[in-house]
Every structure is written in C-alpha cells, then in structure tokens.
Amino acid sequence: MEARFFVNPCIRKEELKRNGREIRFFGRLPPWGDEETTEQTTHRIDGHSDTIQGDMYLQCQLVTKSLYCGDSTAYNHPLRKELEPHVKDWHLLLQLDSEDDLGYLWGDSGKLYFWIRKEDCKNKKFDKAWTVLQCY
C-alpha cells in the first residue's frame, strides 16, 4: 500500500523518496521554498526526528507504562531496565515544527513529535500514538 500525503513546502526534496519509493501526493505540489526557508522549519513524515532536547524512544516506552517523565522519576524507576530493550519498537509518525506563517508555535519555537509502535502503525492503530513536545 502506498502512502499519500499532502506536502508542506518546507519538506526537503530529498525526503520525498523513502527506501527508493516515490511518495505520491494528493493535489498539486506547492512551489519549493528557497534554501533559507527550507532551513528554518523541518516537518517530517516518517524517518528520524530532529530532536531539541534529546532522544524520545525511551520516553515513549516509559509513558505507555504510566511512568511520569516530567522529571527523573521514570528514568530511575525499577521497570526501566525491563522496558528499555523495547525502545526501538517506536517509530516517528509525524514531526511538526513551529512555523510562524501557519500560526504554529509549540512552546518556545519547539516541535511536536507523534510516535507510534511499529506494530500499531502497521495495524493502523493510530489511537495508540503518543505526542511529545520539545522546545528551547
């Protein structure tokens, strides 16, 4: 099954291919921004996140087990060692960067990251996705 997405002009041209497959889009592609505009924001569908405050894989794994990640509580919890081997089960579904022109401002010029387990994504269980906000 091929993925179809609306594309944001800030998505870099080289990201339009994934694993050698072209991604098909609904509608007309908007004109590409100049190099300066492209560098200011990074929206992603799939792939690797552009983190601001560090890795989110472990955070996703911990919060799904109701462990609080707002401080060091979850990271010092005895369950961490049991959960840590499964962190790579998580996959970036979508990254939305702050973008003034669209009225998006996540925290202090931050980004929203939508994470999902690979198996849940495969089975279209998008209600199992988690959102993480990182900002400066």
N, C-alpha and C positions, 0 to 999 in steps of 0.2 A: 504494500500500500504506500503510495506516495504522499508526502506531507505537502500541504498547500498553505501558504501564509500570505498575509498582507505584509508588505515590506516597508520598513522605515528607511528614509533616505540616509540615515546615519549608519546603517549596517554596511560594513565594508564589502566591496565587490568580491574579494577573495573568500568571504564567508558564505557566498551564495552556493557554493558546492560543498557537499559533505560526503566523504568516502567515495569520491568520484561521481556521485549522482548529482544532477542538477535539481534544485528545488523549484517547483512550479508555483507561480503566484496567481492569485485572482487579480483581475483588473490590470491596469496599466502600471508599469514601473515609473515612479516619480523620477525626476532628474536627480542625478547624484550631486551631493554637496561638494564643495571644494575641499581641499585637503584639511584646511583649518577647521571647518565644520565637522568633518569626519572624526577628527581627533578629540573634539570636545565631548562627545557623547558616544557611548557604546551600548547599544541594545543587542541582546543575543537571544537567539532561539537555538537551544541545544548547545553543545560544546562545553567549553571551560569558562568559568566565571572570572571576571576581573574584580578581584576582591579589594576591599578597602581596609578591613580590619582583620583579615586572615581567613583561614580555612573554615568552611561551614559544614563539611561532611560529618564530623563528629557531633557538632551541634544538632544537626538534623536527627542523627541516631539517638541522641540523649533525650531530646524533647518528645520524641514519639513514645518514650517510656515514662513520660510525665516528670522528667528531671528538669529542674529550673536552671536555665543557662544565663540568667541575668547577672550572675556573679560566679564565684568559683565553686558553688555548691555541687553542681552536676559533675564538674570535672574532677572533684575529689571524692565522688560517691563510689562505693564498692562495686556497683554494677558497671562502671565504666570499662573495666578490663574485660567483662563478658560481652559488652556491646561493641567495643572498638574494632574487632575483626570484621564487622559488617558495614563499616563506614563507606566502603566503595560500592555498596549496593545503591547508593544515592546518585542522582543524575540531575544536572541543571536543565530544567524545562524552559525557563524564560528569565532573562535579566532585563530590567527596565532601569535605565539611567535617568537621573534628573535632567529635565530639558525645559528651559525657560519658555521657548517658543510654543510648546504644547501645554504649558501650565503644570508640568510635573516638577515637584520639588520634594524629594524624600529626605526628611531630616535636614541636615546641613549639606546640601548638594550630594546626597547619597544615592544608593541604588537599591532597588527591590530585586530579590532573587527568589524564584519559585523552584523548589526542589521536590523531586518525587523519586521513589524507589523505582529502579528499572523494571521490576516485575509489575508494579502497579501501573506504570506508564504503558507497558506492553498490553496490559488488560484494560486500559482506558479507565482506570480508577482515579480520576483526577481529583476526586474529593479527598484523596489521601496526600495531596501535595501540601507542602509547608512553605510559608513565606518568611524570608529573613530580610531585615532592613539593616544595612550597614551605611554609616555616614561618617563624615570627617569631624 
